[in-house]
């Protein structure tokens, strides 16, 4: 293991009283939003667009983003990657060293500072990570290394659309691995591959790894992780075996051979994006071949010495001969995932958050704020749930019950705990699973059930 330490970024979210929160929900579906996730994110008060493809994240959206970031982090740390933070604004000269300053084209946002120096807003960060690595690593003993960040990127997309699914400014996890030889580099690639499967599964998503084109990153080995969704922008082809969930819990990622064997076994089932279709493999799959639309939530690349060679990066080898490290890079669309999860998890009333990424666990709904017994019971539940460490959004607003239910359904918290005057008199509250069944339980049992 490279780094078994815990992430230093765990922040506990606090419970909230809705009357004092900032949750600007919309009754009407905004006309300019074409896909369901974009509509629901606007309606649930998660984001607001500030310019084409650029979004402000409001409190509820920020909490979901933080939950997703945290899962991504935990699986990166588990895979041995080490967190850093690079600047978003980078110098054109750095990008000239790899040749990508000219090659990247109009997707790169170019900026000139007051001294007429050419700068840019990073669309990805192979060059900077390579430079930082070179600066700190001198010998083969410094290998392997995998360094990552979770940082905003900017790509001046021709057609930003579908809300956060294709933004211009978006949050990405990007990791970069450095190894001494191909066997090591393949192990680094496989570690990220399995980390991605675990990451997406924890978020309640079935993401299928598919052979993919390498585009402007370059290289000769790449997989895109695709969530199937009719609104996806990618056309994908896969063997129906991929529709069955894969268990990765028993895999020891430190064991390079076992890991390679597991991933080779997975990839025996065909799955490819449009650019990488293999007609022979498709005919072999016969009537088990499926075609669908999908959303790319992550991509892994192996590109060898493409950047290290261009930028003249070496470390001292064991025999004194310099080694040019071999690299891979590994991206996850953190902000895109918020939209992708909603595309996969919603109904006609709103979002249905998987537990692991829900902004709060429980909506505590007081149906009658003007009723003293009701208010006292709700306040007590709020205090006890908070003390038990349950993330609760307490709807203490002076509103009709119907409006409160509509808000709770729209924002999609996994549980609704409903306190009404009749129930309180009988010592009963209602517990409803969002998208599932509702049951009456004893008031005294409510905190236990939700902790
Ligand atoms: N340097 C590599 C990996 S570190 C890289 O940039 N890969 S990427 O181009 O595939 O981007 C990584 C992930 O960012 C994608 O899988 C996708 O989930 C997300 N992403 C890319 N473009 C956008 C966009 N315009 N809006 C939202 N997310 C995006």
Boltz pocket constraint, residues with backbone or C-beta under 6 A from the ligand:
constraints:
  - pocket:
      binder: B
      contacts: [[A, 123], [A, 124], [A, 125], [A, 126], [A, 155], [A, 157], [A, 164], [A, 165], [A, 166], [A, 167], [A, 168], [A, 169], [A, 170], [A, 171], [A, 172], [A, 173], [A, 174], [A, 175], [A, 217], [A, 296], [A, 297], [A, 298], [A, 299], [A, 329], [A, 330], [A, 331], [A, 332], [A, 333], [A, 334], [A, 335], [A, 336]]
      max_distance: 6.0
